Amino acid sequence: MRVGIIGHEGLSEITEMLVRGEMWPLVTEFGSYELVGVSCLREGPESWFARAVLDHGGKLEVIVSASAGRAGAFARQGSGTRQRLLNEANAVHRLAPTEVGGLGDDTCRALVGMVDELIAVWDGSPGGEVARVVEAARREGLYVQVVWPDGCASPEQPPG
């Protein structure tokens, strides 16, 4: 079973604890031999999910956008965890730039096209990337499991 993940970044420590508590049973409902987790490895739920998949014995596939690939995937400061996960992945899908007919930075389309189910760590708010991916997944008929336990705090919105 190919399971993708999308989620809010910048979540509090309490929200992280609550989300991780709900994520582990979702990961372990699949046999380790059949589970393939697909993630862009952004900070937060996407990296937590990837670690859970690997800890369960599943396989990990990573999507790297064209711009992240050009910049050197996860080359920025503070990305040691993501780099380790990238190194442990069974496959890395580097998106080609749009100039050559690739998806460029459209990781949403890539993710939805590669999975059978989607886990969304999402407060249900409209707009933003998480809502866009959930909408695209539902349009494609994918099962979407929304994870937002009671007590979670929505990420802070940037001013403006």
C-alpha positions, 0 to 999 in steps of 0.5 A: 500500500502506497501511503502519502503524507501532507501536513502543516509545518510549524506545529507546537510540541504538544501538537507534535506529541498528539499527532505522533500518537495518532500517526503510529497506529495508522502506520502500523495497520499495514504490514511492514512488507506492504507499506511504502510511505511517500513524502516530500520530507518537509519539517514536521508531520512529513518527516515524522511520518517518514521516520515512523514508516522506516521504524515500522520496517516499511519502505520510504520514497521521497519526492524532491521538487525541481527547485529543491533539486537544483539547490541541493536537496535539503542543503539548508541549515537544520536539515540533518534529520531530513538528510538522514531520511533521504539517505534511508529512502528506497527511492528518490523522485526528483521532479524535472523542471517545467521547461523540459516538460516536468512537474517542476515544483508541483509536488502536489500533483506528483504526490497524489499521482503516486499514492493509494491513500493520503494522510493529512495532518490538517486543521481543516482550514481552507487555502494553503498547500495542505488543503490543495493536496487534500482537495486534489486527492479527493478529486482523484478518489483517494481515501484521505485520513485527516489527523487532527486530534483534540487539543492540537493548535493550528500553526501560526499564520504569517502576518499580512 
